[in-house]
Amino acid sequence: MPITNFLISWYVGLIVVFNPLEDKIPQPKYTLEQKYKFVKYTENRIYTSNNTALLKLNEAFDALIKGKRKKVNIVHFGDSHIQADYFSGEMRSHFNDEKLLGNGGRGYLFPCSMANTSNPHNIKVSYKGVWNGCRNVELYKSCSWGLSGMTSTTSNTDASFTIDPNLSQQSHNYEITRVKVYYQVNNKNSYYVKLLLPNGVLYPVRLDADGYAEFILPSAEKKITIGLEKRFDHQNFFTLEGISFENDNKGVQYNAVGVNSATVPSFLKMPKFESHLRSLSPDLVIISLGTNDAYTPYFNPNQYKMNLARLIQKIKNASPNASILLTTPNDCALYGRFNKANQEAVRVILELANESNCAVWDLFNIMGGLGSINQWLGAGLSAPDRIHLSGKGYRLQGDLLYDALVSAYGDYCRKNKK
């Protein structure tokens, strides 16, 4: 479906005419300089097939700003572009920096080193005991994956792990007053979980049917240690499926998980995807998949569309009140040449978004289209492999998407004179 068939949420201009309404609307601010000539800043917008694709998110922002609700929950998942959390981490920082929105907590994550892969760059993980990881990209494995796409299992009763989301070089303090530990709560053979706090042991206030134990802390903590407890002879293992660090403050909780090399089918095979997603009550779900699906000379756009349609339907089943945003894959190289399959992936995403009432952020077009990865590499925005971006490039990606989303919300407010 050509882009011209989409109604466009236009990017806010460089000069904002004085209007009292503007003081009540978050403003785009991170890409107004238009530093790079090859980036199509004027194309940095959210495409929607009608006025309802982002309605739930915009209504949630509106209610948060007006004090009618405490949280806006965003869930962002994808592949290696998300696992390191440079792109999504930049988004989280911008939402938390906006005074009209606020810091709603670090959110859902996975301590990836416990699954034998790299952690998000902004958390520190340490653990005791022997842990065996399982990832959704491992073709011949079937594990109890939830939203994170990873699990880690131990049989050691004295095993524990600590996660610190507040590293010293970070500008944000993610206060933790609530913790959700996702595991097999209904499996009688699983060990119980507990928090090991500086002042003693804390047990969960409840076990939820969506598959997690919830803890309410007596005071805010900056890092959390989880321990295990065996009470019966038949208990012989524990499998971690995810963690959510939350607080009681007003603000945006930006949850992000990614799995290196993941494709759309990687997330279709996860038995607890829907229950974990439902537990986070998302107002917006962002899907950043497609790079690995299209990273082949034998890309099948029809199969890709069918898989992506199934994933969208799973999200709608789990969170019928959430807006859904699809991001297109960035331009990249394939065996030394530009990957033309990405153009087909973009076409499919735009077409499917129109059919399923999803929004689209077209990174492929914004960054300059086919061949633009060379310009990004020359500017230090791409990694040498011309597949991944550099930290600098991922942060620019986060800047662009944040500005596009708040611009779309501003358009919604002006249209409705909020």
TORKOL-810006 format. One line per field, with one value per residue (C-alpha): residue in three letters; z negated, y negated, x; chain; residue number from 1. Coordinates in nm, 2 decimals, always signed. Layout:
N
residuo = ALA  ...
zz = Z  ...
yy = Y  ...
xx = X  ...
cadena = A  ...
num = NUM  ...
***
This chain:
418
residuo = MET  PRO  ILE  THR  ASN  PHE  LEU  ILE  SER  TRP  TYR  VAL  GLY  LEU  ILE  VAL  VAL  PHE  ASN  PRO  LEU  GLU  ASP  LYS  ILE  PRO  GLN  PRO  LYS  TYR  THR  LEU  GLU  GLN  LYS  TYR  LYS  PHE  VAL  LYS  TYR  THR  GLU  ASN  ARG  ILE  TYR  THR  SER  ASN  ASN  THR  ALA  LEU  LEU  LYS  LEU  ASN  GLU  ALA  PHE  ASP  ALA  LEU  ILE  LYS  GLY  LYS  ARG  LYS  LYS  VAL  ASN  ILE  VAL  HIS  PHE  GLY  ASP  SER  HIS  ILE  GLN  ALA  ASP  TYR  PHE  SER  GLY  GLU  MET  ARG  SER  HIS  PHE  ASN  ASP  GLU  LYS  LEU  LEU  GLY  ASN  GLY  GLY  ARG  GLY  TYR  LEU  PHE  PRO  CYS  SER  MET  ALA  ASN  THR  SER  ASN  PRO  HIS  ASN  ILE  LYS  VAL  SER  TYR  LYS  GLY  VAL  TRP  ASN  GLY  CYS  ARG  ASN  VAL  GLU  LEU  TYR  LYS  SER  CYS  SER  TRP  GLY  LEU  SER  GLY  MET  THR  SER  THR  THR  SER  ASN  THR  ASP  ALA  SER  PHE  THR  ILE  ASP  PRO  ASN  LEU  SER  GLN  GLN  SER  HIS  ASN  TYR  GLU  ILE  THR  ARG  VAL  LYS  VAL  TYR  TYR  GLN  VAL  ASN  ASN  LYS  ASN  SER  TYR  TYR  VAL  LYS  LEU  LEU  LEU  PRO  ASN  GLY  VAL  LEU  TYR  PRO  VAL  ARG  LEU  ASP  ALA  ASP  GLY  TYR  ALA  GLU  PHE  ILE  LEU  PRO  SER  ALA  GLU  LYS  LYS  ILE  THR  ILE  GLY  LEU  GLU  LYS  ARG  PHE  ASP  HIS  GLN  ASN  PHE  PHE  THR  LEU  GLU  GLY  ILE  SER  PHE  GLU  ASN  ASP  ASN  LYS  GLY  VAL  GLN  TYR  ASN  ALA  VAL  GLY  VAL  ASN  SER  ALA  THR  VAL  PRO  SER  PHE  LEU  LYS  MET  PRO  LYS  PHE  GLU  SER  HIS  LEU  ARG  SER  LEU  SER  PRO  ASP  LEU  VAL  ILE  ILE  SER  LEU  GLY  THR  ASN  ASP  ALA  TYR  THR  PRO  TYR  PHE  ASN  PRO  ASN  GLN  TYR  LYS  MET  ASN  LEU  ALA  ARG  LEU  ILE  GLN  LYS  ILE  LYS  ASN  ALA  SER  PRO  ASN  ALA  SER  ILE  LEU  LEU  THR  THR  PRO  ASN  ASP  CYS  ALA  LEU  TYR  GLY  ARG  PHE  ASN  LYS  ALA  ASN  GLN  GLU  ALA  VAL  ARG  VAL  ILE  LEU  GLU  LEU  ALA  ASN  GLU  SER  ASN  CYS  ALA  VAL  TRP  ASP  LEU  PHE  ASN  ILE  MET  GLY  GLY  LEU  GLY  SER  ILE  ASN  GLN  TRP  LEU  GLY  ALA  GLY  LEU  SER  ALA  PRO  ASP  ARG  ILE  HIS  LEU  SER  GLY  LYS  GLY  TYR  ARG  LEU  GLN  GLY  ASP  LEU  LEU  TYR  ASP  ALA  LEU  VAL  SER  ALA  TYR  GLY  ASP  TYR  CYS  ARG  LYS  ASN  LYS  LYS
zz = +0.00  +0.11  -0.17  -0.01  -0.10  -0.46  -0.66  -0.80  -1.15  -1.05  -1.23  -1.43  -1.26  -1.39  -1.51  -1.75  -1.73  -2.08  -2.21  -2.58  -2.48  -2.39  -2.75  -2.83  -2.54  -2.54  -2.25  -2.01  -2.10  -2.02  -1.64  -1.57  -1.49  -1.18  -1.21  -0.93  -0.58  -0.47  -0.74  -0.61  -0.92  -0.74  -0.70  -1.07  -1.14  -1.25  -0.96  -1.04  -0.82  -1.02  -1.33  -1.57  -1.54  -1.82  -1.99  -2.30  -2.35  -2.30  -2.54  -2.80  -2.76  -2.80  -3.12  -3.27  -3.21  -3.35  -3.66  -3.58  -3.58  -3.73  -3.45  -3.08  -2.99  -2.68  -2.58  -2.31  -2.19  -1.90  -1.81  -1.87  -1.80  -2.12  -2.34  -2.42  -2.51  -2.34  -2.11  -2.36  -2.65  -2.48  -2.44  -2.81  -2.91  -2.70  -2.84  -3.19  -3.13  -3.02  -3.32  -3.19  -3.18  -3.45  -3.55  -3.59  -3.66  -3.48  -3.38  -3.24  -3.16  -3.16  -3.31  -2.97  -3.10  -3.29  -2.95  -2.82  -2.62  -2.66  -2.91  -2.83  -2.85  -3.14  -3.40  -3.61  -3.68  -3.92  -4.02  -4.23  -4.14  -3.80  -3.56  -3.21  -2.96  -2.68  -2.41  -2.15  -1.86  -1.94  -1.68  -1.85  -2.19  -2.35  -2.68  -2.90  -2.73  -2.81  -2.67  -2.72  -2.49  -2.74  -3.04  -3.28  -3.50  -3.81  -4.04  -4.31  -4.62  -4.73  -4.39  -4.38  -4.14  -4.18  -3.92  -3.94  -3.70  -3.85  -3.73  -3.84  -3.49  -3.43  -3.47  -3.59  -3.92  -3.88  -4.22  -4.29  -4.53  -4.35  -4.19  -3.97  -3.93  -3.64  -3.67  -3.68  -3.98  -3.93  -3.90  -4.23  -4.16  -4.14  -4.42  -4.58  -4.53  -4.79  -4.79  -5.00  -5.12  -5.34  -5.64  -5.59  -5.37  -5.19  -5.06  -4.78  -4.86  -4.59  -4.31  -3.99  -3.74  -3.46  -3.60  -3.85  -4.21  -4.32  -4.60  -4.76  -4.93  -5.26  -5.12  -4.79  -4.67  -4.39  -4.32  -4.39  -4.50  -4.44  -4.63  -4.62  -4.89  -4.90  -5.14  -5.01  -4.89  -4.54  -4.47  -4.24  -4.01  -3.93  -3.59  -3.56  -3.28  -3.34  -3.60  -3.63  -3.84  -3.92  -4.14  -4.27  -4.10  -3.82  -3.48  -3.18  -3.24  -2.93  -2.91  -2.66  -2.57  -2.27  -2.16  -1.93  -1.59  -1.67  -1.39  -1.40  -1.43  -1.73  -1.92  -1.78  -1.95  -2.30  -2.52  -2.78  -2.54  -2.58  -2.96  -3.03  -2.79  -2.95  -3.29  -3.19  -3.07  -2.78  -2.62  -2.34  -2.20  -1.97  -1.74  -1.60  -1.40  -1.04  -1.00  -1.05  -0.87  -0.56  -0.61  -0.34  +0.04  +0.03  -0.16  -0.12  -0.18  -0.18  -0.46  -0.65  -0.62  -0.74  -1.04  -1.14  -1.11  -1.36  -1.60  -1.58  -1.65  -1.96  -2.08  -2.02  -2.20  -2.51  -2.51  -2.31  -2.44  -2.33  -2.03  -1.81  -1.64  -1.38  -1.31  -0.98  -0.97  -0.90  -0.58  -0.60  -0.40  -0.30  -0.19  -0.11  +0.09  +0.00  -0.12  +0.12  -0.08  -0.34  -0.08  -0.05  -0.43  -0.45  -0.18  -0.37  -0.70  -0.55  -0.38  -0.69  -0.91  -0.69  -0.71  -1.08  -1.20  -1.33  -1.32  -1.14  -1.20  -0.88  -0.99  -0.65  -0.47  -0.74  -0.75  -0.37  -0.21  -0.02  -0.05  -0.32  -0.57  -0.41  -0.50  -0.85  -0.87  -0.75  -1.02  -1.29  -1.33  -1.21  -1.34  -1.09  -1.00  -0.84  -1.00  -1.35  -1.44  -1.68  -2.02  -1.87  -1.59  -1.82  -2.03  -1.72  -1.64  -1.98  -1.95  -1.62  -1.73  -2.06  -1.87  -1.62  -1.90  -2.09  -1.77  -1.70  -2.05  -1.99  -1.67  -1.86  -2.12  -1.87  -1.67  -1.98  -2.15  -2.46
yy = +0.00  -0.33  -0.57  -0.84  -0.62  -0.69  -0.98  -1.14  -1.27  -1.56  -1.64  -1.96  -2.25  -2.43  -2.73  -2.69  -2.97  -3.09  -2.91  -2.85  -2.49  -2.43  -2.46  -2.15  -1.94  -1.77  -1.92  -1.76  -1.88  -1.63  -1.64  -2.01  -2.09  -1.85  -1.78  -1.52  -1.62  -1.26  -1.21  -1.29  -1.49  -1.61  -1.24  -1.18  -1.12  -0.85  -0.70  -0.59  -0.45  -0.64  -0.85  -0.56  -0.38  -0.58  -0.69  -0.47  -0.60  -0.96  -0.93  -0.77  -1.06  -1.30  -1.14  -1.12  -1.49  -1.59  -1.38  -1.13  -0.83  -0.75  -0.55  -0.52  -0.18  -0.13  +0.22  +0.23  +0.56  +0.68  +0.82  +0.71  +0.35  +0.36  +0.61  +0.37  +0.10  -0.19  -0.28  -0.19  -0.33  -0.67  -0.66  -0.58  -0.86  -1.12  -1.02  -1.03  -1.37  -1.53  -1.70  -1.67  -1.29  -1.17  -0.86  -0.57  -0.30  -0.09  +0.17  +0.52  +0.67  +0.98  +1.03  +1.16  +1.27  +1.55  +1.68  +1.66  +1.34  +0.97  +0.76  +0.43  +0.17  -0.02  +0.26  +0.46  +0.83  +1.06  +1.41  +1.72  +2.08  +2.26  +2.11  +2.26  +2.02  +2.08  +1.83  +1.82  +1.80  +2.15  +2.35  +2.69  +2.57  +2.53  +2.34  +2.15  +1.82  +1.51  +1.16  +1.15  +1.44  +1.59  +1.81  +1.92  +2.23  +2.36  +2.65  +2.49  +2.41  +2.15  +1.97  +1.60  +1.30  +0.92  +0.66  +0.30  +0.07  -0.24  -0.25  -0.55  -0.70  -0.72  -1.04  -0.87  -0.71  -0.42  -0.40  -0.04  +0.00  +0.29  +0.60  +0.87  +1.20  +1.40  +1.78  +2.10  +2.01  +2.30  +2.57  +2.75  +2.86  +2.50  +2.33  +2.03  +1.68  +1.42  +1.08  +1.04  +0.69  +0.51  +0.53  +0.89  +1.12  +1.02  +1.26  +1.19  +1.04  +1.25  +1.50  +1.38  +1.61  +1.44  +1.61  +1.38  +1.32  +0.96  +0.79  +0.46  +0.31  +0.13  -0.14  -0.23  -0.04  -0.10  +0.26  +0.59  +0.94  +1.24  +1.56  +1.90  +2.12  +2.49  +2.59  +2.94  +3.24  +3.24  +2.89  +2.92  +2.63  +2.26  +2.10  +1.72  +1.58  +1.21  +0.93  +0.60  +0.31  +0.06  -0.23  -0.43  -0.75  -0.92  -0.87  -0.66  -0.30  -0.21  +0.17  +0.31  +0.65  +0.78  +1.10  +1.10  +1.26  +1.28  +1.29  +1.27  +1.65  +1.64  +1.45  +1.66  +1.97  +1.83  +1.99  +1.71  +1.41  +1.31  +1.35  +1.15  +0.88  +0.86  +0.83  +0.50  +0.34  +0.16  -0.15  -0.12  +0.19  +0.13  +0.41  +0.37  +0.69  +0.75  +0.71  +1.08  +1.19  +1.00  +1.08  +1.35  +1.36  +1.58  +1.34  +1.44  +1.12  +1.32  +1.55  +1.25  +1.07  +1.39  +1.42  +1.05  +1.06  +1.35  +1.16  +0.85  +1.07  +1.22  +0.86  +0.76  +1.08  +1.00  +0.62  +0.52  +0.16  +0.10  -0.10  +0.09  -0.07  +0.11  -0.02  +0.07  +0.22  -0.01  +0.01  +0.26  +0.45  +0.82  +1.00  +0.68  +0.54  +0.33  +0.55  +0.48  +0.73  +0.45  +0.25  +0.54  +0.57  +0.20  +0.24  +0.54  +0.35  +0.05  +0.27  +0.48  +0.17  +0.03  +0.36  +0.40  +0.04  +0.02  -0.28  -0.28  -0.46  -0.42  -0.43  -0.29  -0.59  -0.84  -0.73  -0.79  -0.46  -0.20  -0.26  -0.52  -0.29  -0.40  -0.76  -0.65  -0.46  -0.76  -0.98  -0.73  -0.63  -0.27  +0.02  +0.15  +0.45  +0.20  +0.40  +0.27  -0.10  -0.25  -0.37  -0.72  -0.59  -0.41  -0.73  -0.93  -0.66  -0.71  -1.09  -1.06  -0.82  -1.01  -1.34  -1.17  -1.02  -1.35  -1.53  -1.29  -1.35  -1.73  -1.69  -1.49  -1.76  -2.05  -1.87  -1.80  -2.13  -1.94
xx = +0.00  +0.17  +0.25  +0.03  -0.28  -0.21  -0.34  -0.04  +0.02  +0.25  +0.57  +0.55  +0.74  +1.04  +0.85  +0.55  +0.30  +0.22  -0.08  -0.17  -0.25  +0.12  +0.22  +0.01  +0.15  +0.50  +0.70  +0.94  +1.29  +1.56  +1.58  +1.49  +1.85  +1.84  +2.21  +2.24  +2.16  +2.09  +1.82  +1.47  +1.36  +1.04  +0.94  +0.97  +0.61  +0.37  +0.16  -0.19  -0.47  -0.73  -0.77  -0.80  -0.47  -0.30  -0.62  -0.57  -0.22  -0.31  -0.61  -0.37  -0.12  -0.41  -0.54  -0.19  -0.12  -0.46  -0.40  -0.68  -0.44  -0.10  +0.07  +0.11  +0.25  +0.46  +0.59  +0.86  +1.00  +1.22  +1.56  +1.92  +1.83  +1.63  +1.82  +2.11  +1.84  +2.02  +1.73  +1.45  +1.66  +1.68  +1.30  +1.26  +1.49  +1.30  +0.96  +1.10  +1.27  +0.94  +0.79  +0.44  +0.48  +0.73  +0.93  +0.69  +0.96  +1.21  +0.96  +0.98  +1.33  +1.54  +1.89  +2.02  +2.36  +2.18  +2.07  +2.43  +2.39  +2.46  +2.26  +2.10  +2.38  +2.22  +2.17  +2.42  +2.35  +2.53  +2.42  +2.51  +2.46  +2.44  +2.19  +2.10  +1.96  +1.71  +1.62  +1.34  +1.59  +1.72  +1.54  +1.52  +1.43  +1.09  +1.08  +0.84  +0.91  +0.71  +0.75  +1.12  +1.19  +1.44  +1.44  +1.71  +1.68  +1.86  +1.83  +2.05  +1.84  +2.10  +2.10  +2.02  +2.06  +2.09  +1.98  +2.08  +1.90  +2.06  +2.42  +2.63  +2.67  +2.29  +2.10  +1.78  +1.70  +1.46  +1.30  +1.17  +0.88  +0.71  +0.86  +0.70  +0.90  +0.77  +0.81  +0.60  +0.39  +0.15  +0.41  +0.43  +0.79  +0.91  +1.10  +0.94  +1.09  +1.17  +1.34  +1.66  +1.65  +1.91  +1.68  +1.56  +1.36  +1.04  +0.78  +0.52  +0.19  +0.02  +0.08  -0.10  -0.27  -0.07  +0.24  +0.42  +0.48  +0.42  +0.62  +0.54  +0.85  +0.84  +1.06  +1.21  +1.52  +1.77  +1.86  +1.70  +1.82  +1.60  +1.65  +1.49  +1.33  +1.26  +0.98  +0.89  +1.09  +0.92  +1.05  +1.36  +1.40  +1.33  +1.29  +1.30  +1.09  +1.11  +1.12  +0.93  +1.07  +0.79  +0.71  +0.41  +0.50  +0.31  +0.47  +0.55  +0.67  +0.87  +0.91  +1.16  +1.30  +1.48  +1.65  +1.95  +1.87  +1.50  +1.24  +0.86  +0.83  +1.06  +0.79  +0.51  +0.65  +0.64  +0.36  +0.34  +0.37  +0.01  -0.02  +0.30  +0.19  -0.16  -0.01  +0.16  -0.17  +0.00  -0.14  +0.11  +0.29  +0.58  +0.70  +1.06  +1.11  +1.19  +1.57  +1.63  +1.32  +1.44  +1.81  +1.81  +1.83  +1.51  +1.28  +0.92  +0.71  +0.38  +0.50  +0.64  +0.30  +0.12  +0.35  +0.33  -0.05  -0.06  +0.17  -0.05  -0.36  -0.19  -0.12  -0.49  -0.61  -0.39  -0.44  -0.74  -0.72  -0.36  -0.25  +0.01  +0.30  +0.51  +0.86  +1.02  +1.38  +1.67  +1.86  +2.14  +2.40  +2.36  +2.67  +2.84  +2.54  +2.24  +1.95  +1.67  +1.45  +1.40  +1.21  +0.97  +0.94  +0.85  +0.59  +0.44  +0.44  +0.26  +0.01  -0.06  -0.08  -0.35  -0.55  -0.51  -0.54  -0.19  +0.04  +0.38  +0.70  +0.90  +1.27  +1.38  +1.25  +1.35  +1.71  +1.74  +1.62  +1.82  +2.19  +2.17  +2.34  +2.67  +2.60  +2.51  +2.84  +3.04  +2.88  +2.96  +2.59  +2.63  +2.83  +3.10  +2.88  +2.63  +2.35  +2.34  +2.37  +2.63  +2.53  +2.52  +2.29  +2.05  +2.02  +1.94  +1.68  +1.53  +1.53  +1.34  +1.08  +1.01  +0.97  +0.74  +0.52  +0.48  +0.41  +0.13  -0.01  +0.02  -0.18  -0.44  -0.47  -0.50  -0.76  -0.96  -0.87  -0.76
cadena = A  A  A  A  A  A  A  A  A  A  A  A  A  A  A  A  A  A  A  A  A  A  A  A  A  A  A  A  A  A  A  A  A  A  A  A  A  A  A  A  A  A  A  A  A  A  A  A  A  A  A  A  A  A  A  A  A  A  A  A  A  A  A  A  A  A  A  A  A  A  A  A  A  A  A  A  A  A  A  A  A  A  A  A  A  A  A  A  A  A  A  A  A  A  A  A  A  A  A  A  A  A  A  A  A  A  A  A  A  A  A  A  A  A  A  A  A  A  A  A  A  A  A  A  A  A  A  A  A  A  A  A  A  A  A  A  A  A  A  A  A  A  A  A  A  A  A  A  A  A  A  A  A  A  A  A  A  A  A  A  A  A  A  A  A  A  A  A  A  A  A  A  A  A  A  A  A  A  A  A  A  A  A  A  A  A  A  A  A  A  A  A  A  A  A  A  A  A  A  A  A  A  A  A  A  A  A  A  A  A  A  A  A  A  A  A  A  A  A  A  A  A  A  A  A  A  A  A  A  A  A  A  A  A  A  A  A  A  A  A  A  A  A  A  A  A  A  A  A  A  A  A  A  A  A  A  A  A  A  A  A  A  A  A  A  A  A  A  A  A  A  A  A  A  A  A  A  A  A  A  A  A  A  A  A  A  A  A  A  A  A  A  A  A  A  A  A  A  A  A  A  A  A  A  A  A  A  A  A  A  A  A  A  A  A  A  A  A  A  A  A  A  A  A  A  A  A  A  A  A  A  A  A  A  A  A  A  A  A  A  A  A  A  A  A  A  A  A  A  A  A  A  A  A  A  A  A  A  A  A  A  A  A  A  A  A  A  A  A  A  A  A  A  A  A  A  A  A  A  A  A  A  A  A  A  A  A  A  A  A  A  A  A  A  A  A  A  A  A  A  A  A  A  A  A  A  A  A  A  A  A  A  A  A  A  A  A  A
num = 1  2  3  4  5  6  7  8  9  10  11  12  13  14  15  16  17  18  19  20  21  22  23  24  25  26  27  28  29  30  31  32  33  34  35  36  37  38  39  40  41  42  43  44  45  46  47  48  49  50  51  52  53  54  55  56  57  58  59  60  61  62  63  64  65  66  67  68  69  70  71  72  73  74  75  76  77  78  79  80  81  82  83  84  85  86  87  88  89  90  91  92  93  94  95  96  97  98  99  100  101  102  103  104  105  106  107  108  109  110  111  112  113  114  115  116  117  118  119  120  121  122  123  124  125  126  127  128  129  130  131  132  133  134  135  136  137  138  139  140  141  142  143  144  145  146  147  148  149  150  151  152  153  154  155  156  157  158  159  160  161  162  163  164  165  166  167  168  169  170  171  172  173  174  175  176  177  178  179  180  181  182  183  184  185  186  187  188  189  190  191  192  193  194  195  196  197  198  199  200  201  202  203  204  205  206  207  208  209  210  211  212  213  214  215  216  217  218  219  220  221  222  223  224  225  226  227  228  229  230  231  232  233  234  235  236  237  238  239  240  241  242  243  244  245  246  247  248  249  250  251  252  253  254  255  256  257  258  259  260  261  262  263  264  265  266  267  268  269  270  271  272  273  274  275  276  277  278  279  280  281  282  283  284  285  286  287  288  289  290  291  292  293  294  295  296  297  298  299  300  301  302  303  304  305  306  307  308  309  310  311  312  313  314  315  316  317  318  319  320  321  322  323  324  325  326  327  328  329  330  331  332  333  334  335  336  337  338  339  340  341  342  343  344  345  346  347  348  349  350  351  352  353  354  355  356  357  358  359  360  361  362  363  364  365  366  367  368  369  370  371  372  373  374  375  376  377  378  379  380  381  382  383  384  385  386  387  388  389  390  391  392  393  394  395  396  397  398  399  400  401  402  403  404  405  406  407  408  409  410  411  412  413  414  415  416  417  418
***
